[in-house]
Amino acid sequence: MIDRFEGNLAVLLVGEEQKPMDVERTSLPTEAKDGDWLLVEIEGGVVVQATLDPQKTSQMKRNDCRKIGSASSWRPFEVTERIYPTDYWHRSWSNR
């Protein structure tokens, strides 16, 4: 997976352990962007061939959206009354 671009380099996350690997940007497809998944052939620590894997990319993006959606649906509390600073001041002085 392409983690990010840094100048003329691309940082790939390779394998199950997602080990970072810096490669020349020119060794990747020109339309490649952050977050894209690739099928990569590596020989001697050098990328010999890289092709985009659009199926894996869309699958992983769907999984990420599901994770974000379930996390964002959580609501800690509901606002039932709004208190403004002037209201607070009046309430605190009226109780004395």
Summary of the structure (lengths in Angstrom):
residues: 96
radius of gyration: 24.7
end to end distance: 63.9
largest distance: 79.2
contacts: 191
relative contact order: 0.12
helix: 33%
strand: 31%
